[in-house]
Structures are given as C-alpha cells and as structure tokens.
Amino acid sequence: VQLQAFGGGLVQAGGSLRLSCAASGRTFSNYGMAWFRQTPGKEREFVAYISWSGRTTYYEGSVKGRFTISRDNAKNTVALQMNSLKPEDTAVYYCAAGRKGWSTKGYDFDYWGQGTQVTVSS
C-alpha cells in the first residue's frame, strides 16, 4: 500500500484543518488506518485509529472530541478532521495502514505516508 498524506498547513488556534490520506496498491479496505504525529525531539504519538470497516474508531485522549477520523473505501481515502486546534497540536502528521487490527503502536502498522506539517499559531 502506498500512502500519500496532504492537507496540512498553518492555522490559528481554534481553527480547523482536514487532513487526507490517499492509498493505492493493495486492497485498501483490508487495512485498519491510523494517524500519528511527531514533533522534533519527541517520539511519534498515536492520534486516531479507524478499523477496515469504519465501524470502530479510537482517539488519543487529548484529541478526543476535537478530531474525527473517517474513511471512504470506495475512494481509498482516510481523513482526519481537526477542529478547535491548539498550538500543542503542531506536528508532522502521518497516516499509516496495518492489518493487525486495533492498535496505538506504530510498529503494528506496515505502511506509512510521507507526513504533512500542521502548524497551529497561538
């Protein structure tokens, strides 16, 4: 699976951004999808997960209620709607695909996109 993330940018605190991840290659609907983020000097952090069917989602505590993960298996895309953004959400965001099932661990995901920068100004 090849993944390409896009949609990042600069936004003021309280604003919104929508990240998208386009997949190609293997059957997209076979994979659970997740978003992770990373800032310089820190470890990669789990953000959100969605199962292959879209019926199960899971969020990291600090984004729950503000971010929404969704997928469209017909279009081979997964999205992350980010609302009420905070400066601490600033990071490079990565989409990832894996067949292991629900997980918050990066090593459980087999394929990664190139990352898209999100910067939230105060």
Steps between C-alpha positions, in 0.01 A plus 500: 500500500633842405373785711509871434391746765404856425295788634735641762571867540509796733191583704423715800406346831133409503495441127451184298688292248412185312776255422455238232694188417472335161587133467596298198629151438355221710137475600445803719193356673710217647691744719436682820619859472648739750644846535812568702689822561852596591679814612879550497670323788193305598381152425227438249160525666177318421210727407210296363408158359220372279428136422479362147120526506493843659281371783769528767691815580735592782662828599787617712364677804609853419329499159181317592202720430701729274627265228299258288645220290303364206558292190352444158590155375351572158746787457790342690531795731513567872449841650568676828276795573668716761297765678576734789868471424752588767867598471592166655346327198788634292683204349566301188203272451538155346241255377565131540344171392509165674322166504561408863184668621445768757825640630660819622853374436688611193674165458161334439459697178671383184471796264554871558439818309759773467349735757337840479586796721234656722590824674262665744585854601392649831 
